[in-house]
Amino acid sequence: MDGLSTNNVLSNLNNFPRLTKSIAITLSIFLFLGIISPPRFYLWTFFTASLTETSIISGIFNIIALLFIGKYLEPIWGSREFIKFILVVIFFSSLCSFFFFVFKFMFFGGIDLIMKANVCGFSGVIAAFSVALKQLITEQEFNFFLIKIRAKWIPFILILFRVIVFSFIGFQDRSFTLVIYGVFIAWIYLRFYQVKSGVKGDLNESFSFYTFFPDPVQAPIKVISNIVFKILCKLSICSSSRFSNQSILPTTNNNNNINNNDDSYSVADMERRRALAVKALEERMQQQQQQQNQQQQQQQQQNQQQQNQQQTNLNISIDSQDPK
């Protein structure tokens, strides 16, 4: 029937007011979630799942890691961008984990898994922070139990560790999907969307997706990532322009759109970003030093006032003991 054709349906939908359509779409989403979601699932768990820990060891490690990494990242990004990054990673890694289990059930079955799946833990955010460390201090070395590890390899090591653990205990590792998607979501956000000093994304070739992997497997990863990039460009999701505000790079130096000027621009952009990071860190340290100096001055004033008060009390006591 012509009246039920796709074009007519779309045309009829356009006749409805915008708010009415928005509410209808929202109800459709809730209907979809209500039908396919497992028991004890609520929308706010997309945000709260990553904040819930069921392992004391993992929880303590994540708190310590957050303190040390946040001490470095928050002064550079600022508090607003820092919390924004955390919320983006928490929400989208939880969302991806949700649909991972849904699609796994749709294609492979296993009703018990989707009904009893328990995904939680802050480990996904910590893994996402490691991506930021790779971006900002690629060659910086960290000591882990007397082993020196460069920042650029930390995301890969975390993923490899989780894959090994998953191979033994399966989905009893409740943070497995959060870690995997956390790394990927963090890279997408930092690579394509984060805005710093008016620049969107990261132009550096050293932050391409294939650089997360060891040298022997980088070549096939390059091929796959370039195919995905070209598909996204065809769909107008990504832009191949290197000099636009959207700094999205394919992961190969052989692309025809990349020339020597692009390379110099990438190096200049990298140096500018490092300079901004160093400047932000120095300003933060100066502020902390000023606060410490003010606290010391206040403490000295308080000590001086206490000494004066004690001296006054002593003089009063002496005067009261003198015979008239």
C-alpha positions in Angstrom: 0.0 0.0 0.0 1.3 3.4 -1.0 0.1 5.0 2.2 2.3 2.7 4.3 5.5 3.3 2.2 8.6 4.4 3.9 8.5 7.9 2.4 4.9 8.5 3.5 5.8 7.3 7.0 8.7 9.7 7.2 6.6 12.5 5.8 3.9 11.9 8.3 6.5 11.9 11.2 7.7 15.3 10.0 4.2 16.7 10.5 4.4 16.2 14.3 5.8 19.0 16.5 9.4 18.6 17.6 8.8 18.2 21.3 6.1 15.6 20.7 8.5 13.6 18.5 11.2 13.9 21.1 9.0 12.5 23.8 7.8 9.7 21.5 11.5 8.8 20.8 12.3 8.8 24.5 9.3 6.5 25.2 10.5 4.2 22.4 14.0 4.0 24.0 12.6 3.2 27.4 10.3 0.6 25.9 13.3 -1.0 24.2 15.3 -1.0 27.4 12.4 -2.3 29.4 11.9 -5.3 27.1 15.6 -6.4 26.7 17.2 -5.2 29.9 17.9 -7.8 32.6 16.5 -7.8 36.1 17.7 -5.1 38.6 18.8 -2.9 35.7 18.2 0.8 36.0 19.2 3.7 33.8 21.3 5.4 36.5 23.5 2.3 36.7 25.2 3.6 33.5 26.8 6.2 35.8 27.0 4.3 39.1 28.3 0.9 38.0 31.8 2.2 37.6 31.7 3.7 41.0 30.8 0.4 42.7 33.6 -1.9 43.8 33.1 -5.5 44.9 36.8 -6.2 45.5 38.7 -4.6 48.3 42.1 -5.0 46.6 40.9 -3.6 43.3 39.1 -0.7 45.1 42.2 0.3 47.0 44.4 0.1 43.9 42.0 2.2 41.9 41.8 4.9 44.7 45.6 5.1 44.9 45.9 5.2 41.1 43.3 7.9 40.9 45.1 10.1 43.4 48.5 9.8 41.6 47.1 10.2 38.1 44.7 13.0 39.1 47.6 14.9 40.6 49.1 15.1 37.2 46.1 15.4 34.9 43.8 17.7 36.8 46.3 20.7 36.9 46.8 20.3 33.1 43.1 19.8 32.1 41.4 21.7 34.8 38.7 20.4 37.1 35.9 20.8 34.6 37.6 18.9 31.8 38.8 16.3 34.3 35.3 15.4 35.6 33.9 15.6 32.0 36.4 13.0 30.9 35.5 10.7 33.7 31.7 11.1 33.0 32.2 10.4 29.3 34.2 7.3 29.9 31.9 6.0 32.7 28.7 6.5 30.6 29.8 5.2 27.2 31.9 2.3 28.5 28.8 1.2 30.6 26.6 1.7 27.5 28.9 -0.3 25.3 29.1 -3.1 27.9 25.3 -3.2 28.1 24.9 -3.6 24.3 27.8 -6.1 24.3 25.8 -8.5 26.5 22.6 -7.8 24.6 24.1 -8.6 21.2 25.9 -11.6 22.7 22.6 -13.0 23.8 20.9 -12.1 20.5 23.5 -13.9 18.4 24.9 -16.6 20.7 22.2 -17.2 23.3 23.0 -17.7 27.0 20.0 -16.2 28.9 21.7 -16.9 32.2 24.7 -14.7 31.3 22.7 -11.6 30.5 20.3 -12.1 33.4 23.2 -12.5 35.9 25.8 -10.3 34.4 27.4 -8.0 37.0 29.5 -5.2 35.5 31.1 -2.7 37.9 34.4 -1.2 39.0 36.5 2.0 38.5 39.2 0.0 36.6 37.8 1.2 33.3 38.4 4.8 34.2 41.9 4.1 35.4 42.6 2.4 32.1 41.2 5.4 30.3 43.5 7.6 32.3 46.4 5.6 31.0 45.4 6.6 27.5 45.7 10.3 28.5 49.2 9.6 30.0 50.2 8.0 26.7 49.0 11.2 24.9 50.8 13.7 27.2 53.9 11.9 28.4 54.6 9.1 25.9 58.2 8.4 26.9 57.8 9.0 30.6 58.9 5.9 32.7 57.0 4.6 35.7 58.2 2.1 38.3 55.9 -0.8 38.9 57.3 -3.2 41.4 60.9 -2.4 40.4 60.0 -2.7 36.7 60.2 0.4 34.5 57.3 0.8 32.1 56.9 3.7 29.6 53.6 5.5 29.6 52.9 4.6 26.0 52.7 0.9 26.8 50.5 1.1 29.9 47.1 0.9 28.0 48.3 -2.2 26.1 49.6 -3.9 29.3 46.3 -3.2 31.1 44.3 -4.7 28.3 46.6 -7.7 28.0 46.4 -8.3 31.7 42.6 -8.2 31.6 42.5 -10.6 28.6 44.7 -13.1 30.5 42.5 -12.9 33.6 39.4 -13.2 31.5 40.7 -16.3 29.8 40.8 -18.0 33.3 37.8 -16.7 35.1 35.5 -15.4 32.3 32.9 -12.9 33.1 33.6 -13.2 36.8 36.0 -10.4 36.0 33.4 -7.8 36.4 35.5 -4.9 35.0 36.6 -6.7 31.8 34.3 -4.9 29.4 34.7 -1.6 31.2 38.4 -1.7 30.8 38.3 -2.7 27.1 35.7 -0.1 26.2 37.2 2.4 28.6 40.5 2.5 26.7 38.7 2.7 23.3 36.3 5.4 24.5 39.1 7.5 26.0 41.1 7.3 22.7 38.1 8.3 20.6 37.4 11.3 22.9 41.0 12.5 23.1 41.7 11.9 19.5 38.5 13.4 17.9 36.6 15.5 20.4 38.5 17.0 23.3 38.9 20.7 22.9 42.0 22.4 24.3 43.0 26.0 23.6 40.6 26.1 20.6 42.0 22.9 19.0 39.7 19.9 18.6 41.3 16.5 18.9 44.9 15.4 18.6 46.8 15.7 15.3 49.9 13.7 16.4 50.8 10.6 14.5 52.2 9.2 17.7 48.7 9.0 19.1 47.3 6.9 16.2 45.5 3.8 17.1 48.1 1.4 15.9 50.7 2.9 18.3 48.9 1.2 21.2 50.2 -2.1 20.0 53.8 -3.6 19.8 55.7 -3.2 16.6 55.2 -6.8 15.1 51.4 -6.2 14.9 51.3 -2.6 14.0 51.3 -3.2 10.3 47.9 -5.1 10.1 46.4 -2.8 12.7 47.3 0.1 10.4 45.6 -1.5 7.4 42.4 -2.2 9.4 42.3 1.3 11.0 42.8 3.0 7.7 39.9 1.1 6.2 37.7 2.1 9.1 38.8 5.7 8.8 38.0 5.8 5.0 34.6 4.3 5.7 33.9 7.0 8.3 35.0 9.7 5.9 32.7 8.3 3.2 29.9 8.5 5.8 30.9 12.1 6.6 31.4 11.0 10.2 35.1 12.0 10.0 36.8 14.7 8.0 40.0 14.0 6.0 41.0 17.7 6.1 44.1 18.2 8.2 43.9 21.9 8.5 40.3 22.2 9.8 39.5 22.5 13.4 38.7 18.8 13.5 42.0 17.1 13.8 41.4 13.5 12.7 44.2 11.5 11.3 44.4 8.3 9.4 47.0 6.0 10.9 49.5 5.9 8.1 52.1 8.2 6.6 51.4 7.0 3.1 48.1 8.7 2.7 48.0 11.1 -0.2 46.5 13.8 2.0 49.5 13.9 4.2 52.6 15.9 3.1 55.6 17.5 4.6 53.7 20.6 5.6 51.3 18.3 7.5 54.2 16.7 9.3 55.6 20.0 10.4 52.2 21.1 11.5 51.8 17.9 13.5 55.2 18.5 15.2 54.3 22.1 15.9 51.0 21.1 17.3 52.7 18.6 19.5 55.2 21.1 20.8 52.4 23.6 21.4 50.4 21.1 23.4 53.4 20.2 25.5 54.2 23.8 26.2 50.6 24.4 27.3 50.8 21.4 29.5 54.0 22.6 31.1 52.6 26.1 31.5 49.4 24.8 33.2 51.5 22.6 35.5 53.8 25.5 36.4 50.9 27.8 37.1 49.3 25.1 39.3 52.6 24.7 41.2 52.9 28.4 41.7 49.4 28.6 43.1 50.2 25.8 45.5 53.4 27.5 46.5 51.5 30.8 47.1 48.9 28.9 49.2 51.7 27.3 51.2 53.4 30.7 51.7 50.1 32.2 52.9 49.5 29.3 55.2 53.0 29.7 56.6 52.5 33.4 57.1 49.2 32.8 58.8 50.8 30.2 61.1 53.6 32.6 61.9 51.1 35.3 62.8 49.2 33.0 65.0 52.3 31.9 66.7 53.3 35.5 67.2 49.9 36.3 68.7 50.1 33.3 71.0 53.6 34.4 72.2 52.3 37.9 72.7 49.3 36.6 74.6 51.5 34.4 76.8 53.9 37.3 77.5 50.9 39.5 78.4 49.6 36.8 80.8 53.0 36.5 82.3 53.3 40.2 82.9 49.9 40.3 84.5 50.8 37.4 86.7 54.0 39.1 87.8 52.2 42.4 88.5 49.7 40.6 90.6 52.4 39.0 92.8 54.3 42.2 93.5 53.5 43.7 97.0 52.1 47.2 96.9 
